[in-house]
Amino acid sequence: MSSNRTPAGDAFATFAISVLRLAGHLQNAGDALARPAGQTSARWQVLAAADHAPMSVADAGRALGMTRQGVQRVADLLEKDGLIAYADNPAHQRAKLMVLTEDGKAALETIKGRQAVWADALGAALGEKEIAKATQTVIAALQAVVKQSVPEA
């Protein structure tokens, strides 16, 4: 691949490109899964975060690997559509908690039902053991990337 990288560096670069390509396809699939509920992948992610536990926009951003501003934009749209509500946060006066409304729960259940069928089909095609090994690799890579600083330009 590149004479400037070691074989391990080449392997990581190929891995990273493959993960980025996969992420793009997963984004498109997520949009298709969420569309019948009138949602997008981004909106689905924020709904799922709020369903996991009442959390602030900043907490959701950290959990999802998104910026607080990006989550805030999506959360405000979800609130406008009546899918989440902002509730007081006993831990922080200004950072409200996102809480799913009944309509938000219904939209999320629609998406989750469609996603289960899709995930079951892919899981059967790829195999549970292979997916578990790949997941371990992705988690290890994520931890390494978070720890490793990018060289200055």
Buried (B, 14 or more C-beta within 10 A) or exposed (E): EEEEEEEEEBEBEEEEEEBEEEEEEEEEBBBEBBEEBEBBBBBBBBBBBBBEEBBBBBBBBBBBEBEBEBBBBBBEBBBEBEBBBBEEBEEEEEBBBBBBBEEBBEBBEBBBEBBEEEBEEEEEEEEEEEBEEEEEEEEEBEEEEEEEEEEEE
